[in-house]
Amino acid sequence: MSRMENLDTGLREQMESLRARKHAEGGMTEDDLYIRGGRAAAMFCITFAFAAPCLLLWSHVL
């Protein structure tokens, strides 16, 4: 392995260790917040994409 790969592996192990400790403590890491925020945004967009045509149709037909 090259020296750069060793550094990348060490950094990855440290990040995984930090995530494991935070999870064990019940806290959230920044990655968790970004994942939850992204999931919430995706659900909002999907809901809007399905609801908007129905609402427009109802407002113009009824």
mmJSON file of the N, C-alpha and C atoms, coordinates in Angstrom:
{"data_MODEL":{"atom_site":{
"group_PDB":["ATOM","ATOM","ATOM","ATOM","ATOM","ATOM","ATOM","ATOM","ATOM","ATOM","ATOM","ATOM","ATOM","ATOM","ATOM","ATOM","ATOM","ATOM","ATOM","ATOM","ATOM","ATOM","ATOM","ATOM","ATOM","ATOM","ATOM","ATOM","ATOM","ATOM","ATOM","ATOM","ATOM","ATOM","ATOM","ATOM","ATOM","ATOM","ATOM","ATOM","ATOM","ATOM","ATOM","ATOM","ATOM","ATOM","ATOM","ATOM","ATOM","ATOM","ATOM","ATOM","ATOM","ATOM","ATOM","ATOM","ATOM","ATOM","ATOM","ATOM","ATOM","ATOM","ATOM","ATOM","ATOM","ATOM","ATOM","ATOM","ATOM","ATOM","ATOM","ATOM","ATOM","ATOM","ATOM","ATOM","ATOM","ATOM","ATOM","ATOM","ATOM","ATOM","ATOM","ATOM","ATOM","ATOM","ATOM","ATOM","ATOM","ATOM","ATOM","ATOM","ATOM","ATOM","ATOM","ATOM","ATOM","ATOM","ATOM","ATOM","ATOM","ATOM","ATOM","ATOM","ATOM","ATOM","ATOM","ATOM","ATOM","ATOM","ATOM","ATOM","ATOM","ATOM","ATOM","ATOM","ATOM","ATOM","ATOM","ATOM","ATOM","ATOM","ATOM","ATOM","ATOM","ATOM","ATOM","ATOM","ATOM","ATOM","ATOM","ATOM","ATOM","ATOM","ATOM","ATOM","ATOM","ATOM","ATOM","ATOM","ATOM","ATOM","ATOM","ATOM","ATOM","ATOM","ATOM","ATOM","ATOM","ATOM","ATOM","ATOM","ATOM","ATOM","ATOM","ATOM","ATOM","ATOM","ATOM","ATOM","ATOM","ATOM","ATOM","ATOM","ATOM","ATOM","ATOM","ATOM","ATOM","ATOM","ATOM","ATOM","ATOM","ATOM","ATOM","ATOM","ATOM","ATOM","ATOM","ATOM","ATOM","ATOM","ATOM","ATOM","ATOM","ATOM"],
"id":[1,2,3,4,5,6,7,8,9,10,11,12,13,14,15,16,17,18,19,20,21,22,23,24,25,26,27,28,29,30,31,32,33,34,35,36,37,38,39,40,41,42,43,44,45,46,47,48,49,50,51,52,53,54,55,56,57,58,59,60,61,62,63,64,65,66,67,68,69,70,71,72,73,74,75,76,77,78,79,80,81,82,83,84,85,86,87,88,89,90,91,92,93,94,95,96,97,98,99,100,101,102,103,104,105,106,107,108,109,110,111,112,113,114,115,116,117,118,119,120,121,122,123,124,125,126,127,128,129,130,131,132,133,134,135,136,137,138,139,140,141,142,143,144,145,146,147,148,149,150,151,152,153,154,155,156,157,158,159,160,161,162,163,164,165,166,167,168,169,170,171,172,173,174,175,176,177,178,179,180,181,182,183,184,185,186],
"type_symbol":["N","C","C","N","C","C","N","C","C","N","C","C","N","C","C","N","C","C","N","C","C","N","C","C","N","C","C","N","C","C","N","C","C","N","C","C","N","C","C","N","C","C","N","C","C","N","C","C","N","C","C","N","C","C","N","C","C","N","C","C","N","C","C","N","C","C","N","C","C","N","C","C","N","C","C","N","C","C","N","C","C","N","C","C","N","C","C","N","C","C","N","C","C","N","C","C","N","C","C","N","C","C","N","C","C","N","C","C","N","C","C","N","C","C","N","C","C","N","C","C","N","C","C","N","C","C","N","C","C","N","C","C","N","C","C","N","C","C","N","C","C","N","C","C","N","C","C","N","C","C","N","C","C","N","C","C","N","C","C","N","C","C","N","C","C","N","C","C","N","C","C","N","C","C","N","C","C","N","C","C","N","C","C","N","C","C"],
"label_atom_id":["N","CA","C","N","CA","C","N","CA","C","N","CA","C","N","CA","C","N","CA","C","N","CA","C","N","CA","C","N","CA","C","N","CA","C","N","CA","C","N","CA","C","N","CA","C","N","CA","C","N","CA","C","N","CA","C","N","CA","C","N","CA","C","N","CA","C","N","CA","C","N","CA","C","N","CA","C","N","CA","C","N","CA","C","N","CA","C","N","CA","C","N","CA","C","N","CA","C","N","CA","C","N","CA","C","N","CA","C","N","CA","C","N","CA","C","N","CA","C","N","CA","C","N","CA","C","N","CA","C","N","CA","C","N","CA","C","N","CA","C","N","CA","C","N","CA","C","N","CA","C","N","CA","C","N","CA","C","N","CA","C","N","CA","C","N","CA","C","N","CA","C","N","CA","C","N","CA","C","N","CA","C","N","CA","C","N","CA","C","N","CA","C","N","CA","C","N","CA","C","N","CA","C","N","CA","C","N","CA","C","N","CA","C","N","CA","C"],
"label_alt_id":[null,null,null,null,null,null,null,null,null,null,null,null,null,null,null,null,null,null,null,null,null,null,null,null,null,null,null,null,null,null,null,null,null,null,null,null,null,null,null,null,null,null,null,null,null,null,null,null,null,null,null,null,null,null,null,null,null,null,null,null,null,null,null,null,null,null,null,null,null,null,null,null,null,null,null,null,null,null,null,null,null,null,null,null,null,null,null,null,null,null,null,null,null,null,null,null,null,null,null,null,null,null,null,null,null,null,null,null,null,null,null,null,null,null,null,null,null,null,null,null,null,null,null,null,null,null,null,null,null,null,null,null,null,null,null,null,null,null,null,null,null,null,null,null,null,null,null,null,null,null,null,null,null,null,null,null,null,null,null,null,null,null,null,null,null,null,null,null,null,null,null,null,null,null,null,null,null,null,null,null,null,null,null,null,null,null],
"label_comp_id":["MET","MET","MET","SER","SER","SER","ARG","ARG","ARG","MET","MET","MET","GLU","GLU","GLU","ASN","ASN","ASN","LEU","LEU","LEU","ASP","ASP","ASP","THR","THR","THR","GLY","GLY","GLY","LEU","LEU","LEU","ARG","ARG","ARG","GLU","GLU","GLU","GLN","GLN","GLN","MET","MET","MET","GLU","GLU","GLU","SER","SER","SER","LEU","LEU","LEU","ARG","ARG","ARG","ALA","ALA","ALA","ARG","ARG","ARG","LYS","LYS","LYS","HIS","HIS","HIS","ALA","ALA","ALA","GLU","GLU","GLU","GLY","GLY","GLY","GLY","GLY","GLY","MET","MET","MET","THR","THR","THR","GLU","GLU","GLU","ASP","ASP","ASP","ASP","ASP","ASP","LEU","LEU","LEU","TYR","TYR","TYR","ILE","ILE","ILE","ARG","ARG","ARG","GLY","GLY","GLY","GLY","GLY","GLY","ARG","ARG","ARG","ALA","ALA","ALA","ALA","ALA","ALA","ALA","ALA","ALA","MET","MET","MET","PHE","PHE","PHE","CYS","CYS","CYS","ILE","ILE","ILE","THR","THR","THR","PHE","PHE","PHE","ALA","ALA","ALA","PHE","PHE","PHE","ALA","ALA","ALA","ALA","ALA","ALA","PRO","PRO","PRO","CYS","CYS","CYS","LEU","LEU","LEU","LEU","LEU","LEU","LEU","LEU","LEU","TRP","TRP","TRP","SER","SER","SER","HIS","HIS","HIS","VAL","VAL","VAL","LEU","LEU","LEU"],
"label_asym_id":["A","A","A","A","A","A","A","A","A","A","A","A","A","A","A","A","A","A","A","A","A","A","A","A","A","A","A","A","A","A","A","A","A","A","A","A","A","A","A","A","A","A","A","A","A","A","A","A","A","A","A","A","A","A","A","A","A","A","A","A","A","A","A","A","A","A","A","A","A","A","A","A","A","A","A","A","A","A","A","A","A","A","A","A","A","A","A","A","A","A","A","A","A","A","A","A","A","A","A","A","A","A","A","A","A","A","A","A","A","A","A","A","A","A","A","A","A","A","A","A","A","A","A","A","A","A","A","A","A","A","A","A","A","A","A","A","A","A","A","A","A","A","A","A","A","A","A","A","A","A","A","A","A","A","A","A","A","A","A","A","A","A","A","A","A","A","A","A","A","A","A","A","A","A","A","A","A","A","A","A","A","A","A","A","A","A"],
"label_entity_id":["1","1","1","1","1","1","1","1","1","1","1","1","1","1","1","1","1","1","1","1","1","1","1","1","1","1","1","1","1","1","1","1","1","1","1","1","1","1","1","1","1","1","1","1","1","1","1","1","1","1","1","1","1","1","1","1","1","1","1","1","1","1","1","1","1","1","1","1","1","1","1","1","1","1","1","1","1","1","1","1","1","1","1","1","1","1","1","1","1","1","1","1","1","1","1","1","1","1","1","1","1","1","1","1","1","1","1","1","1","1","1","1","1","1","1","1","1","1","1","1","1","1","1","1","1","1","1","1","1","1","1","1","1","1","1","1","1","1","1","1","1","1","1","1","1","1","1","1","1","1","1","1","1","1","1","1","1","1","1","1","1","1","1","1","1","1","1","1","1","1","1","1","1","1","1","1","1","1","1","1","1","1","1","1","1","1"],
"label_seq_id":[1,1,1,2,2,2,3,3,3,4,4,4,5,5,5,6,6,6,7,7,7,8,8,8,9,9,9,10,10,10,11,11,11,12,12,12,13,13,13,14,14,14,15,15,15,16,16,16,17,17,17,18,18,18,19,19,19,20,20,20,21,21,21,22,22,22,23,23,23,24,24,24,25,25,25,26,26,26,27,27,27,28,28,28,29,29,29,30,30,30,31,31,31,32,32,32,33,33,33,34,34,34,35,35,35,36,36,36,37,37,37,38,38,38,39,39,39,40,40,40,41,41,41,42,42,42,43,43,43,44,44,44,45,45,45,46,46,46,47,47,47,48,48,48,49,49,49,50,50,50,51,51,51,52,52,52,53,53,53,54,54,54,55,55,55,56,56,56,57,57,57,58,58,58,59,59,59,60,60,60,61,61,61,62,62,62],
"pdbx_PDB_ins_code":[null,null,null,null,null,null,null,null,null,null,null,null,null,null,null,null,null,null,null,null,null,null,null,null,null,null,null,null,null,null,null,null,null,null,null,null,null,null,null,null,null,null,null,null,null,null,null,null,null,null,null,null,null,null,null,null,null,null,null,null,null,null,null,null,null,null,null,null,null,null,null,null,null,null,null,null,null,null,null,null,null,null,null,null,null,null,null,null,null,null,null,null,null,null,null,null,null,null,null,null,null,null,null,null,null,null,null,null,null,null,null,null,null,null,null,null,null,null,null,null,null,null,null,null,null,null,null,null,null,null,null,null,null,null,null,null,null,null,null,null,null,null,null,null,null,null,null,null,null,null,null,null,null,null,null,null,null,null,null,null,null,null,null,null,null,null,null,null,null,null,null,null,null,null,null,null,null,null,null,null,null,null,null,null,null,null],
"Cartn_x":[0.838,0.0,0.878,0.377,1.12,0.835,1.621,1.473,0.119,-0.336,-1.619,-2.777,-2.725,-3.779,-3.807,-2.646,-2.585,-3.234,-2.974,-3.578,-5.092,-5.547,-6.987,-7.65,-7.009,-7.552,-7.614,-6.557,-6.534,-7.611,-7.799,-8.827,-10.219,-10.433,-11.725,-12.022,-11.017,-11.195,-11.518,-10.875,-11.161,-12.585,-13.042,-14.409,-15.42,-15.17,-16.073,-16.093,-14.951,-14.873,-15.668,-15.539,-16.277,-17.776,-18.197,-19.617,-20.144,-19.36,-19.786,-19.926,-18.974,-19.065,-20.265,-20.478,-21.626,-22.939,-23.01,-24.223,-24.456,-23.392,-23.515,-23.962,-23.549,-23.945,-25.351,-25.899,-27.23,-27.218,-26.046,-25.95,-25.998,-26.082,-26.125,-24.873,-24.318,-23.193,-23.735,-22.849,-23.284,-23.818,-23.21,-23.679,-25.13,-25.499,-26.874,-27.837,-27.443,-28.312,-28.507,-27.429,-27.542,-28.405,-28.254,-29.049,-30.523,-30.832,-32.233,-32.823,-32.045,-32.527,-32.767,-31.858,-32.022,-33.223,-33.438,-34.593,-35.892,-35.928,-37.126,-37.407,-36.361,-36.541,-37.053,-36.532,-36.982,-38.452,-38.843,-40.242,-41.167,-40.722,-41.524,-41.698,-40.613,-40.693,-41.59,-41.483,-42.316,-43.78,-44.063,-45.443,-46.003,-45.21,-45.654,-45.896,-45.029,-45.181,-46.463,-46.907,-48.147,-49.367,-49.23,-50.37,-50.685,-49.679,-49.902,-50.845,-50.666,-51.608,-53.038,-53.188,-54.535,-55.189,-54.441,-54.98,-55.326,-54.465,-54.766,-56.006,-56.131,-57.285,-58.552,-58.533,-59.716,-60.077,-59.072,-59.369,-59.978,-59.65,-60.183,-61.445,-61.633,-62.795,-63.964,-63.692,-64.789,-65.055],
"Cartn_y":[-1.188,0.0,1.245,2.257,3.508,4.265,5.257,6.049,6.77,7.228,7.936,7.005,5.766,4.804,4.516,4.448,4.236,5.397,6.613,7.784,7.78,7.432,7.37,6.307,5.165,4.087,4.515,5.156,5.63,6.667,7.578,8.606,7.991,7.029,6.358,5.613,4.962,4.247,5.211,6.367,7.366,7.882,8.125,8.606,7.553,6.298,5.228,5.092,5.251,5.183,6.329,7.518,8.672,8.472,7.977,7.72,6.679,5.645,4.593,5.141,5.976,6.563,7.498,8.329,9.241,8.465,7.403,6.595,5.927,5.459,4.813,5.816,7.065,8.11,8.624,8.295,8.762,10.086,10.603,11.865,11.656,12.749,12.67,13.338,12.755,13.372,14.269,15.044,15.918,15.1,13.938,13.081,12.683,12.372,11.984,13.122,14.344,15.497,15.726,15.593,15.777,14.692,13.463,12.366,12.58,12.944,13.168,14.365,15.419,16.591,16.282,15.53,15.143,14.25,13.341,12.435,13.226,14.178,14.991,15.838,16.397,17.196,16.334,15.131,14.235,13.86,13.584,13.234,14.419,15.631,16.818,16.962,16.8,16.946,15.883,14.66,13.586,13.849,14.256,14.557,15.706,16.746,17.896,17.497,16.646,16.226,15.428,14.685,13.934,14.783,15.699,16.477,17.668,18.306,19.523,19.298,18.274,18.093,17.844,17.094,16.836,18.129,18.941,20.207,21.16,21.215,22.067,21.59,20.294,19.742,20.058,19.834,20.104,21.589,22.469,23.898,24.387,23.778,24.234,23.49,22.278,21.51,21.778,21.845,22.032,23.445],
"Cartn_z":[0.0,0.0,0.0,-0.636,-0.636,0.651,0.879,2.097,2.119,0.954,0.867,1.198,0.736,1.049,2.542,3.175,4.615,5.364,4.9,5.543,5.363,4.167,3.912,4.782,4.91,5.735,7.194,7.669,9.056,9.313,8.399,8.542,8.536,7.65,7.582,8.892,9.452,10.714,11.85,11.858,12.893,12.773,11.547,11.335,11.788,11.458,11.87,13.38,14.016,15.472,16.103,15.546,16.064,15.899,14.74,14.523,15.498,15.74,16.659,18.079,18.499,19.847,19.957,18.947,18.972,19.008,18.23,18.196,19.558,20.171,21.481,22.542,22.401,23.351,23.073,21.934,21.579,20.851,20.536,19.815,18.329,17.611,16.153,15.595,14.567,13.889,12.78,12.159,11.065,9.908,9.672,8.579,8.793,10.039,10.332,10.039,10.402,10.151,8.66,7.885,6.436,5.809,6.288,5.746,6.058,7.293,7.655,6.927,6.789,6.06,4.598,3.994,2.592,2.39,3.325,3.222,3.373,4.305,4.496,3.25,2.66,1.446,0.291,0.18,-0.882,-0.688,0.532,0.805,0.506,0.837,0.528,-0.982,-1.734,-3.197,-3.816,-3.332,-3.869,-3.558,-2.332,-1.945,-2.772,-2.965,-3.749,-5.201,-5.74,-7.133,-7.342,-6.347,-6.479,-6.121,-5.173,-4.707,-5.609,-6.182,-6.974,-8.157,-8.972,-10.093,-9.621,-8.552,-8.027,-7.551,-6.837,-6.331,-7.471,-8.491,-9.636,-10.382,-10.561,-11.236,-10.46,-9.155,-8.324,-8.341,-8.328,-8.291,-9.607,-10.737,-12.009,-12.443,-11.981,-12.378,-11.444,-10.163,-9.213,-8.934],
"occupancy":[1.0,1.0,1.0,1.0,1.0,1.0,1.0,1.0,1.0,1.0,1.0,1.0,1.0,1.0,1.0,1.0,1.0,1.0,1.0,1.0,1.0,1.0,1.0,1.0,1.0,1.0,1.0,1.0,1.0,1.0,1.0,1.0,1.0,1.0,1.0,1.0,1.0,1.0,1.0,1.0,1.0,1.0,1.0,1.0,1.0,1.0,1.0,1.0,1.0,1.0,1.0,1.0,1.0,1.0,1.0,1.0,1.0,1.0,1.0,1.0,1.0,1.0,1.0,1.0,1.0,1.0,1.0,1.0,1.0,1.0,1.0,1.0,1.0,1.0,1.0,1.0,1.0,1.0,1.0,1.0,1.0,1.0,1.0,1.0,1.0,1.0,1.0,1.0,1.0,1.0,1.0,1.0,1.0,1.0,1.0,1.0,1.0,1.0,1.0,1.0,1.0,1.0,1.0,1.0,1.0,1.0,1.0,1.0,1.0,1.0,1.0,1.0,1.0,1.0,1.0,1.0,1.0,1.0,1.0,1.0,1.0,1.0,1.0,1.0,1.0,1.0,1.0,1.0,1.0,1.0,1.0,1.0,1.0,1.0,1.0,1.0,1.0,1.0,1.0,1.0,1.0,1.0,1.0,1.0,1.0,1.0,1.0,1.0,1.0,1.0,1.0,1.0,1.0,1.0,1.0,1.0,1.0,1.0,1.0,1.0,1.0,1.0,1.0,1.0,1.0,1.0,1.0,1.0,1.0,1.0,1.0,1.0,1.0,1.0,1.0,1.0,1.0,1.0,1.0,1.0,1.0,1.0,1.0,1.0,1.0,1.0],
"B_iso_or_equiv":[0.0,0.0,0.0,0.0,0.0,0.0,0.0,0.0,0.0,0.0,0.0,0.0,0.0,0.0,0.0,0.0,0.0,0.0,0.0,0.0,0.0,0.0,0.0,0.0,0.0,0.0,0.0,0.0,0.0,0.0,0.0,0.0,0.0,0.0,0.0,0.0,0.0,0.0,0.0,0.0,0.0,0.0,0.0,0.0,0.0,0.0,0.0,0.0,0.0,0.0,0.0,0.0,0.0,0.0,0.0,0.0,0.0,0.0,0.0,0.0,0.0,0.0,0.0,0.0,0.0,0.0,0.0,0.0,0.0,0.0,0.0,0.0,0.0,0.0,0.0,0.0,0.0,0.0,0.0,0.0,0.0,0.0,0.0,0.0,0.0,0.0,0.0,0.0,0.0,0.0,0.0,0.0,0.0,0.0,0.0,0.0,0.0,0.0,0.0,0.0,0.0,0.0,0.0,0.0,0.0,0.0,0.0,0.0,0.0,0.0,0.0,0.0,0.0,0.0,0.0,0.0,0.0,0.0,0.0,0.0,0.0,0.0,0.0,0.0,0.0,0.0,0.0,0.0,0.0,0.0,0.0,0.0,0.0,0.0,0.0,0.0,0.0,0.0,0.0,0.0,0.0,0.0,0.0,0.0,0.0,0.0,0.0,0.0,0.0,0.0,0.0,0.0,0.0,0.0,0.0,0.0,0.0,0.0,0.0,0.0,0.0,0.0,0.0,0.0,0.0,0.0,0.0,0.0,0.0,0.0,0.0,0.0,0.0,0.0,0.0,0.0,0.0,0.0,0.0,0.0,0.0,0.0,0.0,0.0,0.0,0.0],
"pdbx_formal_charge":[null,null,null,null,null,null,null,null,null,null,null,null,null,null,null,null,null,null,null,null,null,null,null,null,null,null,null,null,null,null,null,null,null,null,null,null,null,null,null,null,null,null,null,null,null,null,null,null,null,null,null,null,null,null,null,null,null,null,null,null,null,null,null,null,null,null,null,null,null,null,null,null,null,null,null,null,null,null,null,null,null,null,null,null,null,null,null,null,null,null,null,null,null,null,null,null,null,null,null,null,null,null,null,null,null,null,null,null,null,null,null,null,null,null,null,null,null,null,null,null,null,null,null,null,null,null,null,null,null,null,null,null,null,null,null,null,null,null,null,null,null,null,null,null,null,null,null,null,null,null,null,null,null,null,null,null,null,null,null,null,null,null,null,null,null,null,null,null,null,null,null,null,null,null,null,null,null,null,null,null,null,null,null,null,null,null],
"auth_seq_id":[1,1,1,2,2,2,3,3,3,4,4,4,5,5,5,6,6,6,7,7,7,8,8,8,9,9,9,10,10,10,11,11,11,12,12,12,13,13,13,14,14,14,15,15,15,16,16,16,17,17,17,18,18,18,19,19,19,20,20,20,21,21,21,22,22,22,23,23,23,24,24,24,25,25,25,26,26,26,27,27,27,28,28,28,29,29,29,30,30,30,31,31,31,32,32,32,33,33,33,34,34,34,35,35,35,36,36,36,37,37,37,38,38,38,39,39,39,40,40,40,41,41,41,42,42,42,43,43,43,44,44,44,45,45,45,46,46,46,47,47,47,48,48,48,49,49,49,50,50,50,51,51,51,52,52,52,53,53,53,54,54,54,55,55,55,56,56,56,57,57,57,58,58,58,59,59,59,60,60,60,61,61,61,62,62,62],
"auth_comp_id":["MET","MET","MET","SER","SER","SER","ARG","ARG","ARG","MET","MET","MET","GLU","GLU","GLU","ASN","ASN","ASN","LEU","LEU","LEU","ASP","ASP","ASP","THR","THR","THR","GLY","GLY","GLY","LEU","LEU","LEU","ARG","ARG","ARG","GLU","GLU","GLU","GLN","GLN","GLN","MET","MET","MET","GLU","GLU","GLU","SER","SER","SER","LEU","LEU","LEU","ARG","ARG","ARG","ALA","ALA","ALA","ARG","ARG","ARG","LYS","LYS","LYS","HIS","HIS","HIS","ALA","ALA","ALA","GLU","GLU","GLU","GLY","GLY","GLY","GLY","GLY","GLY","MET","MET","MET","THR","THR","THR","GLU","GLU","GLU","ASP","ASP","ASP","ASP","ASP","ASP","LEU","LEU","LEU","TYR","TYR","TYR","ILE","ILE","ILE","ARG","ARG","ARG","GLY","GLY","GLY","GLY","GLY","GLY","ARG","ARG","ARG","ALA","ALA","ALA","ALA","ALA","ALA","ALA","ALA","ALA","MET","MET","MET","PHE","PHE","PHE","CYS","CYS","CYS","ILE","ILE","ILE","THR","THR","THR","PHE","PHE","PHE","ALA","ALA","ALA","PHE","PHE","PHE","ALA","ALA","ALA","ALA","ALA","ALA","PRO","PRO","PRO","CYS","CYS","CYS","LEU","LEU","LEU","LEU","LEU","LEU","LEU","LEU","LEU","TRP","TRP","TRP","SER","SER","SER","HIS","HIS","HIS","VAL","VAL","VAL","LEU","LEU","LEU"],
"auth_asym_id":["A","A","A","A","A","A","A","A","A","A","A","A","A","A","A","A","A","A","A","A","A","A","A","A","A","A","A","A","A","A","A","A","A","A","A","A","A","A","A","A","A","A","A","A","A","A","A","A","A","A","A","A","A","A","A","A","A","A","A","A","A","A","A","A","A","A","A","A","A","A","A","A","A","A","A","A","A","A","A","A","A","A","A","A","A","A","A","A","A","A","A","A","A","A","A","A","A","A","A","A","A","A","A","A","A","A","A","A","A","A","A","A","A","A","A","A","A","A","A","A","A","A","A","A","A","A","A","A","A","A","A","A","A","A","A","A","A","A","A","A","A","A","A","A","A","A","A","A","A","A","A","A","A","A","A","A","A","A","A","A","A","A","A","A","A","A","A","A","A","A","A","A","A","A","A","A","A","A","A","A","A","A","A","A","A","A"],
"auth_atom_id":["N","CA","C","N","CA","C","N","CA","C","N","CA","C","N","CA","C","N","CA","C","N","CA","C","N","CA","C","N","CA","C","N","CA","C","N","CA","C","N","CA","C","N","CA","C","N","CA","C","N","CA","C","N","CA","C","N","CA","C","N","CA","C","N","CA","C","N","CA","C","N","CA","C","N","CA","C","N","CA","C","N","CA","C","N","CA","C","N","CA","C","N","CA","C","N","CA","C","N","CA","C","N","CA","C","N","CA","C","N","CA","C","N","CA","C","N","CA","C","N","CA","C","N","CA","C","N","CA","C","N","CA","C","N","CA","C","N","CA","C","N","CA","C","N","CA","C","N","CA","C","N","CA","C","N","CA","C","N","CA","C","N","CA","C","N","CA","C","N","CA","C","N","CA","C","N","CA","C","N","CA","C","N","CA","C","N","CA","C","N","CA","C","N","CA","C","N","CA","C","N","CA","C","N","CA","C","N","CA","C","N","CA","C","N","CA","C"],
"pdbx_PDB_model_num":[1,1,1,1,1,1,1,1,1,1,1,1,1,1,1,1,1,1,1,1,1,1,1,1,1,1,1,1,1,1,1,1,1,1,1,1,1,1,1,1,1,1,1,1,1,1,1,1,1,1,1,1,1,1,1,1,1,1,1,1,1,1,1,1,1,1,1,1,1,1,1,1,1,1,1,1,1,1,1,1,1,1,1,1,1,1,1,1,1,1,1,1,1,1,1,1,1,1,1,1,1,1,1,1,1,1,1,1,1,1,1,1,1,1,1,1,1,1,1,1,1,1,1,1,1,1,1,1,1,1,1,1,1,1,1,1,1,1,1,1,1,1,1,1,1,1,1,1,1,1,1,1,1,1,1,1,1,1,1,1,1,1,1,1,1,1,1,1,1,1,1,1,1,1,1,1,1,1,1,1,1,1,1,1,1,1]
}}}
